[in-house]
């Protein structure tokens, strides 16, 4: 799983494009929400499974249980918050121990809200908070990326399916300008949610995002609540800063129809029925996943796009190939095209086999989620 955004100049061009901003019409699917599930305090991880699959072909060695996570320093739950972070170098070659958790429960229609006081960031780091169709082969059950980014790139939301689904631009933009951050990467097929990943694919899913896209470090310095509402006709994503947390959410009686000013993305499946049939079936029952991953077919591949990361760790050679790399140098490797972790800059920095890059300290200071609570209302 990955979402590869367009380049910065392309995103700037997309953001500058004029978009119609009609007054929003009343939404269908209003519900009186009640708390269905909650993770907080010392029992935070009881509602999660620790997952081990790495679909990103990267440097992640995911722990298998909460007990293993505690021993490795990857997870911790206290009365006030939970931590999920990067751990030590793995005993397996080209890997670092880390954590990936998924809710044991899944939901079809819901309002989910999570308060973060810190999110992971840094070179080689690939954090993600997303939903996934439970028990359904990817991406036929749908995947909604709420927070996802690599290195020092901006985070963006995106949706992935194997069903033909293009969102109606006028409907997407009725809450203000929400351009498709994947427009260029999808060969200018606007708001096209169809997804297929390969080394040269141009079907990366739809990514309507309010601009600008913030980096992981910027999000880490903006504590607040990320929320997702899914009804039978749409999905809305919100970010609510700590200073603005609404009383209805604090009281356990959320009214998301009053949260329009905090919308960061909108997916009007029902109002795009002509080009996105079966809007309720586009997403199966969804589980939530949090992960701190490394490198792989996004963070490794774009290592050279970052001035900061390309100067971090081994000496980056932008022109090198597998057969002409000089000693002490590294290159950006796309593992979907070839397997060469011993030459990959990202993998060499993240695993830091000889401790020469001080990666342990680097990640300890940056690569962790600090979560106050996680609530799902239905």
DARA-V641879 format. One record per run of one state. SS is the DSSP state (helix for helix, strand for strand, loop for the rest). FROM is the first residue (numbers start at 0). TO is the last residue. If there is no record, write none. Layout:
BEGIN
<<SS;FROM;TO> <SS;FROM;TO>>
END
This chain:
BEGIN
<<loop;0;6> <helix;7;15> <loop;16;33> <strand;34;39> <helix;40;46> <strand;47;49> <loop;50;58> <strand;59;61> <loop;62;64> <helix;65;71> <loop;72;73> <strand;74;76> <loop;77;80> <strand;81;84> <loop;85;87> <strand;88;88> <loop;89;94> <strand;95;97> <loop;98;98> <strand;99;102> <loop;103;105> <strand;106;106> <loop;107;108> <strand;109;117> <loop;118;123> <strand;124;132> <loop;133;141> <strand;142;149> <loop;150;152> <strand;153;153> <loop;154;156> <strand;157;160> <loop;161;164> <strand;165;165> <loop;166;167> <helix;168;174> <loop;175;178> <strand;179;179> <loop;180;190> <strand;191;191> <loop;192;192> <strand;193;195> <loop;196;201> <strand;202;203> <loop;204;204> <strand;205;205> <loop;206;206> <strand;207;207> <loop;208;213> <strand;214;214> <helix;215;219> <loop;220;222> <strand;223;229> <loop;230;233> <strand;234;240> <helix;241;243> <loop;244;245> <helix;246;249> <loop;250;254> <helix;255;257> <loop;258;258> <helix;259;261> <strand;262;266> <loop;267;268> <helix;269;271> <loop;272;284> <strand;285;293> <loop;294;294> <helix;295;298> <loop;299;301> <helix;302;304> <loop;305;307> <helix;308;310> <loop;311;313> <strand;314;315> <loop;316;327> <strand;328;330> <loop;331;342> <strand;343;343> <helix;344;350> <loop;351;357> <helix;358;365> <loop;366;366> <strand;367;376> <loop;377;377>>
END
